[in-house]
Amino acid sequence: MAAAAAALLLLLLAAAAGPGRVGAGRARRDALREELLLSPLPAGDVAATFQFRTRWDADLPRGAGLAVLLKAERLFHSSYHSQAVHIRPICRDASCLAVSWELRQTLTVVFDTFSSGQGKKDWSLFKMFSRTLTDACPLASQSKVYVDISPKNKEKELLEVTPAPASVYEAIVQGDKRTYAVYDLLSPSLFNTSRSLNVQLKWKRPQDTELPTPVLHAQRYVSGYGLQTGEISTLIYNTHPYRAFPVMLLETVPWYLRLYVHTLTIITKGKENKPSYIHYQPAQDRRRPHLLEMLIQLPANSVTKITIQFERALLKWTEYTPDPNHGFYVSSSVLSALVPSVIAMKDVDVEQSPLFTSLFPSSDGSSYFVRLYTEPLLVNLPTPDFSMPYNVICLTCTVVAVCYGSFYNLLTRTFHVEEPSRGGLAKRLANIIRKFRGVPPL
Amino acid sequence: MGLLSDPHCRRALSRLVLRLNTPLCALSYVMGLGWFLALAFQPLAPRTYMSENAMGSTMVEEQFLFGERALSYAREFAGHKKKAGGMPVAWLEKTMWSLGLEVHRQPFARTLPFPDETRERYMVKGTNVYGILRAPRAASTESLVLSVPCTEGPHNNQAVGLMLALAAYFRGQIYWAKDIIFLVNEHDLLGMEAWLEAYHDVNVTGEVRSSGTLGRAGAIQAAISLELSSDVVTSFDVAVEGLNGQLPNLDLLNLFHAFCQKNGLLCTIQGKLPRSDWDSLPAYAHSLQTLLLMVLAQASGRPRGDHGLFLRYRIEAITLRGINSFRQYKYDMTTVGKTLEGMFRKLNNLLERLHQSYFFYLLPSLSRFVSIGIYMPAFGFLLLVLILKISFLGGREAGEGQAAPSGPGMDSRPGLLALVPPLLICQAAGLALYCLPVLGQRVATQHFPVSEAEAVVLTAIAIYVAGMALPHSTHRVLAGAGSDRGWMTLKLLALLYLALQLGCLALLNFSLGFLLAATMVPAAAAVQPNGPRVLLAVLLVLATPAATLLLGIFLQRELVEAPAAAGEGWQLFLAAVGEGLLQHHLYGALPFPFLALCAYPAWLLLWNVLFWK
């Protein structure tokens, strides 16, 4: 996994900077910061986020430090994973005369504790990765493991984490106060007692079934049946107890769903909710999709339902995908909002704080930014049966149409037997002559 | 073409049709029936085969081993069901939660248009509980459904148990590409309709009230409804007929059949085992029985299981029923679970919706099918009778029109305008038959000592019978009665109307169209005012849709080898009428409105022809 990612990065680098520069600089020990964040999710799963930040010209970790945990068989035995690469310029020194390139790789994996833990929600590093940590990466200047041990609902501790952490870090993440147990792999005391670090987490009592809901969440689906019309419905929930906030909704819908904009309704708590800003760009067939952007105010503790009806277009037969009966995807709509937080946040020094805080950017002290992507939709369009029977039907219809026309013609027309006229040629000649003379024909 | 454009040939052809009309009609009718009976003959019905590539073979290694666990879940469920006196919602939610599913509940309420006496319900309140198994690393765009009805009494507990055991097993696997919804629906079809309408956020039948926020899992690709009431099974019966005679894609049935064969399970359709031989007379009779049962079930238009309502939403679905009879060899839950696991894993592999195989078919046995191209000619021959008769009447009229333009009989020939009153009156009778029973139930219960349900059924029958007295009143309105031409025009209209209806119906629901055609066509073709009137009247009464329904009930009981006596048959008939009305109002079934608004008025027109003065 790590090797594959590193190889990919080297390729990227080669493309960007040309071959001669690859690995030209000597690796410096302070070049690399690596970090593993483990946080139990409300439903009982565990999210693990690896971050490696380094200077562009430094070597990437291979087979040491946190990277030993990256084993493909375990990483893909999971509910979710996402990979990201960020490259940005940073100053080499305070005067900022020379610029380095910073590279950050992020890998987030959600482990399904159900399928791996036989129904138990306790977990450990070994259970998740079938590996334990033995040492820090020799290149790393910082190598830390953070475990989220925040108490839920301000009650007493539900979680028990072993071995006991040397220090605890507190941060405010997405309007919520979090406590993290910190294990510094570079501190020699960690590997003194045992040869390896295997962080374990136990639930002291079974979790209750009520999940804490996020302040802003959304659901989208297609309603209706049949292949003519349908409706796209989006439900946006604001579960904040007393604060209303606006949300920006961006929808791009492919042109083959012909939206009826006059059917756009936004209903909150049974009343119509007028968006304060609407930008709509209609689709052009085969050129561009519909673009709908709206700023909607979400009242506190409410559900907002946005519906818009559409008609399914008939595509040309070459425009269907090779698997037309699978349906066509409609990409997710994007919700962006500044969600008011419950706890005041203080600005933190980006360089000193753990790497993972950069995953949750905050704009100011009272709110934090959230961008949500709803589910993509799968919509069936009217699809001809692209098979032999379809050809037969087309052919039959053509034949029937041709036959029907002539048959109907024969059935409705009355026929008279006409006596063949005598002297046709002579008469025609005479008429031509009469025409030249300007006399009416015979 | 030359045949028709040559006036001599044309005249000869029309003379042939006119002169040989009755023999041609009889021949065509016999051909139609004969063709239909031949459908059960094995060479006409090819073997079923899997068309969908993604489900091509049964090469899945099933690893479900938790039959015992299923039974313990079933016992636990039965205990909680008894304690709760209905659906144990809280227990189900807790159990599904502990299995690691995303659990949702959907309360619903529905008031029936009139009390349903066979199932004893009127104001229905219930809750559907379902758990969604989210596929790992997928975006919840597609899903499969395993549904189990929670019925009253000790039925279906094992199905719930097996479903929970399967859910527990499926949860631990990582190969799922589609979400799987495990649904327990209360009040069988009512709950299913409520759930489907809420899931698709539509209101088809009106008045279903459901609440709560629903979890969704994208477009449902296929659904299987399971009914099991015993710890071991001897065989599985599969039901395919859905609402309005809609059928699932044949591939879903093939899939079930393939896995039954793989696991050595006995499976039946219409309760009939497939026979291995085909060239003997008993084998032919056997497949004809199966075929007739399917035709009758499809013609009734009512779903033969909870799967039937899925089909409206273009979700392929079948119902599997575990049967425990006196056979020697029994299968345990593990085998049943393995079969279901195999089916779900194959459905999970689907890249597209099931569309490769047939949607229109008849099944003389589980392993053989008759496709639409083969069974349609049987109906075509029956319709040809009407067309021949129509051309005969049209030809006669044209001939008379040519012969008698100089005659003084202008006053005795009614124009088309004069035929409007009987048409309108017949249509109004149909409308009354459609609307009055449900609207007038309150009035009926006040004046007569009957319950609401009885009142509805008896009102319907009363209006139906009263319609037969219409010819006496329509004659007063008719100005130009008394001529041959009048009744011929009326009959021509009635036949055209009937042919059009039957032609459209057979495309939607072949079985209903064929049964109505087989009974109504001979009477419709033969009816005329100046023949043996009593004989024709008896024939016409026998051909009315209500009589067809009664005959269908007797035939069905005969075919399942439980013949009904006359009294019992009558009771069944009354129940079927009430059921038809309910199905229409609750799920939007079409046979009742079709019979009341289309077939009955057409029949009344023929009745008017018979009593033309």
Interface residues (C-beta under 8 A of the other chain):
Chain A: G44 F76 H77 S78 S79 Y80 H81 D112 F114 S115 Q118 G119 T209 Q219 Y221 V222 S223 G224 Y225 G226 E231 S233 L235 V303 D323 P324 N325 H326 G327 Y329 E375 P376 L377 L378 V379 N380 T383 D385 S387 S406 F407 L410 L411 F415 V417
Chain B: M1 L4 S5 P7 E93 K94 W97 S98 L99 G100 R134 P136 R137 A139 S140 T141 E142 R171 G172 Q173 I174 H200 D201 V202 T213 R216 G218 A219 R312 Y313 R314 L351 E352 R353 H355 Q356
